Amino acid sequence: MATLTYVKGLPTPADELNSLGLTEFEMFLAALSPVFHKAACETANHLLSGQSFNKSGWNTHLQTTYGISKRHANGVISHAQGAVDASKEHRKRHVKTLEGKLKSINSWITKSEKKITDSTKFYAKKNWQKSKTGCRFPLSCSVQYRDTNWQNLRFQIHNKKRRAYQLTKQIEHLKTAAIQTVIPRNQAFVVGSKDESFGNQVCQWNGDILKFRVPACLESRFGKYVQTKLANFDRNINRLPVDGSKTWHFYRKNGKWNVAVQFTPAPVKRISRHSAYGCIGIDMNPGSIGWAYVDGDGNLKAHGQIPLQMGLPSGKQDAQIVEACLQLATLADTFSCPVVCEELDFSTKKEQLSERGREYARMLSGWAYSRFYELLESILSNRGIYLIQVNPAYTSVIGLVKYARQYGLASDQAAAMAIARRGMRLTENIPGSITAYLDVKSGKHVWCLWNQLNTLIKKSSIRRHSFYAISNWEFLVKQWSEQSVQSKPRR
């Protein structure tokens, strides 16, 4: 089961302050953190060295070397192991991202070179002026830049090849370079156990007093135990259980000691019914969130939009995201239904930013999509609302073709309705007026039909507002089907 972490600043009661303006607990953490840092660095270096790691033997080594107990050593090993694993995973993701960028650049270079080659062959033909097909990349010149579009494209290809060479060398270096792990200073980590009282043997908290067992190396200065007053972690929905394992992490940030407790959250009462009784679908866009509630029969019952403001600082943007998530949670509570969202992965799209243009890159990078879904899942989970993730394939075109004109919905609300129906496992058949004109083999999935229709719409000059006026897509599909048949060579 997933874990939660609550964080708060370490209190400094006036009756615990000494002549330096610090509490005894803060003095202890300042003395413990250098010992913890040295032990964690040695452990991380041993893990990165590639030697066989015996946890029990290394635990004994840390106890004798640094004068700490077995429980303290477990915290050191767990923290170092997590840091090393995170560094290795970060290296894998970095290499994967660079390989994706290299693949995208090479694909763009291949298509661009073929575009110039085909155009050169076209103009080499006799009577090319009377050609019925036309040139794929016609030659034109720019008065402003004093060059042709062919020269500009060749210059872009040259720069892309240089970038591809740099990425190739960078990937080769990363695959062979040693992995480095950073262990921050001024921190201490204690692993909990569900078999111990108060969920931890070294650091125990009864809801009012936090009591820490001092390691042997510091007993001469602080005694066997140090303690401080620590009130409850105030939350609107507090899921910190009385029993169960509690892992404590103390760290210093901005001149202030903070305390974090990690635990398995207490279960909450489920308020959302099964998806068969209805769902709320959401479609995320940079300027708004469209939502639509679909009942058990798959019919639209309610819809709306949650406006979003772009270009805000990270703090205000987080506050705006939380407010939007709370509105969705209120809607799900009102209808007693789960929320359905798209299972989006922007890693592949972000690898292609340099080839898709500035506007696309600005749109994709200007909003914290991953942050929104992270906060949405956390907020809904705390309120007993189930979040369903579905495949986003063709949800936008399904919403525009089938539901935009029928219900008078905006594009994001229409897509949200298609997402909600997909979360209920309802089939989205293509309109019958189109099926007769699409060439699809029997036994193919219905998405094959939507793929063909989506391709035809992209080739046409139809704009988004035109979807509200088109009641029969037969004319568009028939027109492009006849053109594709005429363009096929005769044998």
HUCORKA-V40723 format. One record per residue. N is the residue number from 1. RES is the residue in three letters. PSI is psi in radians with two decimals (* if undefined). NEAR is the number of other ideal C-beta (glycine too) atoms within 12 Angstrom. D_CENTER is the distance of its C-alpha to the mean C-alpha in whole Angstrom. Layout:
# HUCORKA-V40723
[[N	RES	PSI	NEAR	D_CENTER] [N	RES	PSI	NEAR	D_CENTER]]
This chain:
# HUCORKA-V40723
[[1	MET	2.56	13	20] [2	ALA	2.67	14	17] [3	THR	2.78	21	18] [4	LEU	2.75	28	18] [5	THR	2.21	24	19] [6	TYR	2.39	29	21] [7	VAL	2.48	21	22] [8	LYS	2.77	23	25] [9	GLY	2.48	22	28] [10	LEU	2.12	36	31] [11	PRO	2.68	25	34] [12	THR	1.39	22	37] [13	PRO	2.52	21	40] [14	ALA	-0.58	10	43] [15	ASP	-0.13	11	45] [16	GLU	-0.10	23	43] [17	LEU	2.47	17	43] [18	ASN	-2.92	16	46] [19	SER	-0.36	7	48] [20	LEU	-0.05	11	45] [21	GLY	0.35	12	43] [22	LEU	2.67	23	40] [23	THR	2.87	28	40] [24	GLU	-0.61	29	41] [25	PHE	-0.67	34	38] [26	GLU	-0.68	34	36] [27	MET	-0.70	26	39] [28	PHE	-0.76	37	38] [29	LEU	-0.63	38	35] [30	ALA	-0.55	29	36] [31	ALA	-0.55	26	38] [32	LEU	-0.59	44	36] [33	SER	-0.69	29	33] [34	PRO	-0.65	21	35] [35	VAL	-0.79	35	36] [36	PHE	-0.71	41	33] [37	HIS	-0.77	29	31] [38	LYS	-0.76	23	34] [39	ALA	-0.70	39	34] [40	ALA	-0.68	40	30] [41	CYS	-0.74	27	30] [42	GLU	-0.69	25	33] [43	THR	-0.75	37	31] [44	ALA	-0.72	33	28] [45	ASN	-0.65	23	31] [46	HIS	-0.69	27	32] [47	LEU	-0.62	32	29] [48	LEU	-0.24	25	28] [49	SER	-0.29	15	32] [50	GLY	0.00	11	32] [51	GLN	2.77	12	34] [52	SER	2.38	10	35] [53	PHE	2.03	21	33] [54	ASN	1.88	13	35] [55	LYS	-0.74	21	34] [56	SER	-0.79	14	37] [57	GLY	-0.67	16	39] [58	TRP	-0.57	31	36] [59	ASN	-0.75	28	36] [60	THR	-0.69	18	40] [61	HIS	-0.75	22	40] [62	LEU	-0.66	36	38] [63	GLN	-0.81	25	40] [64	THR	-0.55	17	43] [65	THR	-0.74	20	42] [66	TYR	-0.01	29	40] [67	GLY	0.76	20	42] [68	ILE	2.87	34	39] [69	SER	3.07	29	39] [70	LYS	-0.69	26	37] [71	ARG	-0.70	31	35] [72	HIS	-0.72	37	34] [73	ALA	-0.62	37	34] [74	ASN	-0.68	32	31] [75	GLY	-0.70	41	29] [76	VAL	-0.80	45	30] [77	ILE	-0.76	37	29] [78	SER	-0.74	33	26] [79	HIS	-0.77	38	24] [80	ALA	-0.70	39	25] [81	GLN	-0.72	27	24] [82	GLY	-0.70	25	21] [83	ALA	-0.72	30	21] [84	VAL	-0.78	30	22] [85	ASP	-0.67	19	20] [86	ALA	-0.67	21	17] [87	SER	-0.72	24	19] [88	LYS	-0.72	22	19] [89	GLU	-0.66	16	16] [90	HIS	-0.69	19	15] [91	ARG	-0.74	25	18] [92	LYS	-0.77	17	17] [93	ARG	-0.64	18	13] [94	HIS	-0.81	23	15] [95	VAL	-0.72	25	18] [96	LYS	-0.71	21	16] [97	THR	-0.76	26	14] [98	LEU	-0.68	28	18] [99	GLU	-0.65	25	19] [100	GLY	-0.72	27	17] [101	LYS	-0.71	31	18] [102	LEU	-0.71	30	22] [103	LYS	-0.73	22	22] [104	SER	-0.72	28	21] [105	ILE	-0.78	31	24] [106	ASN	-0.67	25	26] [107	SER	-0.73	19	26] [108	TRP	-0.71	29	26] [109	ILE	-0.76	27	29] [110	THR	-0.80	19	31] [111	LYS	-0.69	21	30] [112	SER	-0.73	29	32] [113	GLU	-0.67	23	35] [114	LYS	-0.59	18	35] [115	LYS	-0.76	25	36] [116	ILE	-0.70	29	38] [117	THR	-0.81	20	40] [118	ASP	-0.67	21	40] [119	SER	-0.67	26	41] [120	THR	-0.73	21	44] [121	LYS	-0.62	16	45] [122	PHE	-0.81	22	46] [123	TYR	-0.23	21	48] [124	ALA	-0.23	12	50] [125	LYS	2.69	15	51] [126	LYS	2.53	9	54] [127	ASN	0.72	10	54] [128	TRP	-0.31	18	51] [129	GLN	-0.45	12	51] [130	LYS	0.22	9	52] [131	SER	2.44	15	49] [132	LYS	-0.46	10	48] [133	THR	-0.58	15	44] [134	GLY	3.03	14	44] [135	CYS	2.48	23	42] [136	ARG	-0.63	19	38] [137	PHE	1.38	25	38] [138	PRO	2.53	21	41] [139	LEU	2.32	21	43] [140	SER	2.82	16	42] [141	CYS	2.75	14	43] [142	SER	2.16	13	42] [143	VAL	-0.54	8	44] [144	GLN	-0.82	7	42] [145	TYR	-0.11	12	41] [146	ARG	0.76	9	44] [147	ASP	3.03	17	42] [148	THR	2.86	19	42] [149	ASN	-0.46	21	38] [150	TRP	-0.76	26	39] [151	GLN	-0.71	18	40] [152	ASN	-0.74	22	36] [153	LEU	-0.68	27	34] [154	ARG	-0.65	23	36] [155	PHE	-0.69	18	35] [156	GLN	-0.71	25	32] [157	ILE	-0.71	27	32] [158	HIS	-0.79	17	34] [159	ASN	-0.64	20	31] [160	LYS	-0.65	28	28] [161	LYS	-0.66	22	30] [162	ARG	-0.74	16	31] [163	ARG	-0.68	24	27] [164	ALA	-0.68	28	27] [165	TYR	-0.73	18	29] [166	GLN	-0.76	18	27] [167	LEU	-0.68	28	24] [168	THR	-0.81	22	27] [169	LYS	-0.64	17	28] [170	GLN	-0.71	21	25] [171	ILE	-0.75	24	24] [172	GLU	-0.68	16	27] [173	HIS	-0.76	16	27] [174	LEU	-0.54	24	24] [175	LYS	-0.37	18	25] [176	THR	-0.30	12	28] [177	ALA	2.62	15	28] [178	ALA	2.51	15	28] [179	ILE	2.32	26	24] [180	GLN	2.41	18	25] [181	THR	2.33	29	23] [182	VAL	2.17	18	24] [183	ILE	1.89	32	25] [184	PRO	2.69	22	25] [185	ARG	3.07	20	29] [186	ASN	1.02	27	30] [187	GLN	2.80	33	28] [188	ALA	2.53	45	29] [189	PHE	2.26	41	27] [190	VAL	2.13	45	29] [191	VAL	2.40	32	28] [192	GLY	3.05	33	29] [193	SER	2.36	25	31] [194	LYS	-0.28	18	31] [195	ASP	-0.19	12	35] [196	GLU	2.75	22	36] [197	SER	2.40	20	37] [198	PHE	0.34	32	34] [199	GLY	0.11	30	32] [200	ASN	2.44	35	33] [201	GLN	-0.61	27	36] [202	VAL	-0.78	38	36] [203	CYS	1.94	46	34] [204	GLN	2.40	28	35] [205	TRP	2.16	33	34] [206	ASN	0.23	19	36] [207	GLY	-0.21	20	35] [208	ASP	-0.76	16	37] [209	ILE	2.29	21	38] [210	LEU	2.08	39	36] [211	LYS	2.19	28	38] [212	PHE	2.28	39	37] [213	ARG	2.11	32	39] [214	VAL	2.34	32	40] [215	PRO	2.84	36	40] [216	ALA	-0.56	24	44] [217	CYS	-0.28	25	43] [218	LEU	0.10	31	43] [219	GLU	-0.55	19	45] [220	SER	-0.42	12	48] [221	ARG	-0.63	18	47] [222	PHE	-0.09	25	45] [223	GLY	-2.92	17	46] [224	LYS	-0.53	18	45] [225	TYR	2.59	21	42] [226	VAL	2.58	32	41] [227	GLN	2.80	25	40] [228	THR	2.80	31	38] [229	LYS	2.27	23	38] [230	LEU	1.85	34	34] [231	ALA	-3.11	18	34] [232	ASN	2.72	18	31] [233	PHE	1.75	28	27] [234	ASP	2.16	13	28] [235	ARG	2.62	19	25] [236	ASN	-0.69	12	26] [237	ILE	1.72	23	24] [238	ASN	2.05	19	25] [239	ARG	0.35	28	24] [240	LEU	1.97	30	26] [241	PRO	2.81	25	29] [242	VAL	-0.78	16	32] [243	ASP	3.08	18	32] [244	GLY	2.87	27	30] [245	SER	2.45	27	28] [246	LYS	2.05	39	27] [247	THR	2.26	36	26] [248	TRP	2.43	42	27] [249	HIS	2.10	36	25] [250	PHE	2.27	39	27] [251	TYR	2.65	28	26] [252	ARG	2.23	26	28] [253	LYS	2.23	18	26] [254	ASN	0.72	9	28] [255	GLY	0.24	13	31] [256	LYS	2.34	19	30] [257	TRP	2.36	33	30] [258	ASN	2.65	27	27] [259	VAL	2.31	37	27] [260	ALA	2.38	29	24] [261	VAL	2.24	40	24] [262	GLN	2.35	31	22] [263	PHE	2.89	31	23] [264	THR	2.05	22	23] [265	PRO	2.62	26	22] [266	ALA	2.46	21	25] [267	PRO	2.60	14	25] [268	VAL	2.78	20	25] [269	LYS	2.23	14	27] [270	ARG	2.15	18	25] [271	ILE	-0.29	22	26] [272	SER	2.31	33	24] [273	ARG	-3.12	22	27] [274	HIS	2.64	17	26] [275	SER	-0.35	33	24] [276	ALA	-0.35	20	28] [277	TYR	-0.03	21	29] [278	GLY	2.70	35	26] [279	CYS	2.76	45	23] [280	ILE	2.09	51	21] [281	GLY	2.51	53	19] [282	ILE	2.49	49	16] [283	ASP	2.09	43	15] [284	MET	2.25	39	13] [285	ASN	2.76	30	15] [286	PRO	-0.55	25	15] [287	GLY	-0.25	20	18] [288	SER	2.90	26	18] [289	ILE	2.01	40	17] [290	GLY	2.37	39	19] [291	TRP	2.67	45	20] [292	ALA	2.31	46	23] [293	TYR	2.20	37	25] [294	VAL	2.30	40	26] [295	ASP	-3.05	25	29] [296	GLY	-0.38	21	30] [297	ASP	0.01	13	32] [298	GLY	0.27	29	29] [299	ASN	2.59	20	31] [300	LEU	2.27	31	29] [301	LYS	-0.51	25	30] [302	ALA	2.65	26	28] [303	HIS	2.88	32	26] [304	GLY	-3.10	29	25] [305	GLN	2.54	27	22] [306	ILE	1.87	32	21] [307	PRO	2.56	18	21] [308	LEU	2.55	29	19] [309	GLN	2.31	19	20] [310	MET	2.80	19	18] [311	GLY	0.35	15	19] [312	LEU	2.72	18	19] [313	PRO	2.84	12	19] [314	SER	-0.68	13	16] [315	GLY	-0.82	11	18] [316	LYS	-0.58	16	19] [317	GLN	-0.72	24	16] [318	ASP	-0.73	18	15] [319	ALA	-0.69	18	18] [320	GLN	-0.71	28	18] [321	ILE	-0.75	32	14] [322	VAL	-0.73	24	16] [323	GLU	-0.72	24	19] [324	ALA	-0.71	35	17] [325	CYS	-0.65	37	16] [326	LEU	-0.63	25	19] [327	GLN	-0.73	28	21] [328	LEU	-0.66	44	19] [329	ALA	-0.66	37	20] [330	THR	-0.73	23	23] [331	LEU	-0.77	35	24] [332	ALA	-0.61	40	22] [333	ASP	-0.66	25	25] [334	THR	-0.77	20	28] [335	PHE	-0.08	30	27] [336	SER	0.90	27	27] [337	CYS	2.79	39	24] [338	PRO	2.90	41	20] [339	VAL	2.36	48	18] [340	VAL	2.25	43	16] [341	CYS	2.95	40	13] [342	GLU	2.50	37	12] [343	GLU	1.50	21	10] [344	LEU	2.45	26	8] [345	ASP	1.87	16	7] [346	PHE	0.05	27	7] [347	SER	-0.74	21	9] [348	THR	-0.72	18	12] [349	LYS	-0.64	23	12] [350	LYS	-0.39	25	12] [351	GLU	-0.33	28	14] [352	GLN	0.28	24	17] [353	LEU	-0.69	26	17] [354	SER	-0.32	25	20] [355	GLU	-0.16	30	22] [356	ARG	-0.12	19	21] [357	GLY	2.87	13	22] [358	ARG	-0.70	13	22] [359	GLU	-0.74	12	21] [360	TYR	-0.74	18	18] [361	ALA	-0.71	18	17] [362	ARG	-0.66	15	17] [363	MET	-0.74	20	16] [364	LEU	-0.57	27	12] [365	SER	-0.18	21	12] [366	GLY	-0.01	21	14] [367	TRP	2.45	29	12] [368	ALA	1.40	28	8] [369	TYR	-0.87	30	7] [370	SER	-0.64	19	3] [371	ARG	-0.67	22	7] [372	PHE	-0.85	32	8] [373	TYR	-0.54	29	7] [374	GLU	-0.82	19	7] [375	LEU	-0.62	27	11] [376	LEU	-0.78	39	12] [377	GLU	-0.69	27	12] [378	SER	-0.80	26	13] [379	ILE	-0.75	31	16] [380	LEU	-0.67	37	17] [381	SER	-0.68	31	17] [382	ASN	-0.37	31	20] [383	ARG	0.17	30	22] [384	GLY	0.50	25	22] [385	ILE	2.26	38	20] [386	TYR	2.40	27	18] [387	LEU	2.14	35	15] [388	ILE	2.32	32	15] [389	GLN	2.30	23	13] [390	VAL	2.88	32	15] [391	ASN	2.25	22	15] [392	PRO	0.16	30	15] [393	ALA	2.13	23	18] [394	TYR	0.31	31	20] [395	THR	-0.61	41	20] [396	SER	-0.82	33	20] [397	VAL	-0.59	35	24] [398	ILE	-0.79	41	25] [399	GLY	-0.72	40	24] [400	LEU	-0.72	37	26] [401	VAL	-0.70	41	29] [402	LYS	-0.63	36	30] [403	TYR	-0.31	39	29] [404	ALA	-0.87	34	29] [405	ARG	-0.61	23	33] [406	GLN	-0.74	21	33] [407	TYR	-0.04	23	32] [408	GLY	0.78	16	32] [409	LEU	2.69	31	28] [410	ALA	2.91	32	26] [411	SER	-0.70	33	23] [412	ASP	-0.59	36	20] [413	GLN	-0.66	38	22] [414	ALA	-0.73	39	24] [415	ALA	-0.65	45	20] [416	ALA	-0.63	49	19] [417	MET	-0.74	49	23] [418	ALA	-0.65	45	22] [419	ILE	-0.74	46	19] [420	ALA	-0.76	49	21] [421	ARG	-0.62	38	23] [422	ARG	-0.62	36	21] [423	GLY	-0.43	39	20] [424	MET	0.08	32	24] [425	ARG	0.68	17	24] [426	LEU	2.51	28	27] [427	THR	2.45	17	28] [428	GLU	1.55	33	27] [429	ASN	2.58	18	31] [430	ILE	2.56	32	31] [431	PRO	2.48	28	34] [432	GLY	-0.47	15	38] [433	SER	-0.27	20	39] [434	ILE	-0.55	32	37] [435	THR	-0.66	23	37] [436	ALA	-0.34	16	40] [437	TYR	-0.01	28	39] [438	LEU	2.30	30	36] [439	ASP	1.71	21	37] [440	VAL	2.35	22	35] [441	LYS	2.59	10	37] [442	SER	2.50	8	38] [443	GLY	-0.13	7	35] [444	LYS	2.70	16	32] [445	HIS	2.69	19	29] [446	VAL	-0.41	24	29] [447	TRP	-0.38	23	26] [448	CYS	-0.67	21	28] [449	LEU	-0.78	33	30] [450	TRP	-0.56	34	27] [451	ASN	-0.75	21	26] [452	GLN	-0.74	31	30] [453	LEU	-0.71	37	30] [454	ASN	-0.68	28	27] [455	THR	-0.73	21	28] [456	LEU	-0.69	32	31] [457	ILE	-0.68	29	30] [458	LYS	-0.60	15	28] [459	LYS	-0.45	17	31] [460	SER	3.08	20	33] [461	SER	0.36	12	34] [462	ILE	2.33	25	32] [463	ARG	2.92	13	30] [464	ARG	-0.65	21	28] [465	HIS	-0.27	13	31] [466	SER	-0.30	19	33] [467	PHE	-0.40	30	31] [468	TYR	-0.36	21	33] [469	ALA	-0.33	15	36] [470	ILE	1.97	26	36] [471	SER	-0.37	17	38] [472	ASN	2.03	16	38] [473	TRP	0.14	37	36] [474	GLU	-0.69	23	39] [475	PHE	-0.75	18	41] [476	LEU	-0.86	32	37] [477	VAL	-0.71	35	37] [478	LYS	-0.71	20	41] [479	GLN	-0.86	20	41] [480	TRP	-0.53	28	38] [481	SER	-0.73	27	40] [482	GLU	-0.65	16	43] [483	GLN	-0.70	17	42] [484	SER	-0.60	18	40] [485	VAL	-0.70	14	43] [486	GLN	-0.54	13	46] [487	SER	-0.24	12	43] [488	LYS	2.36	11	44] [489	PRO	2.50	7	47] [490	ARG	2.52	6	50] [491	ARG	*	3	51]]
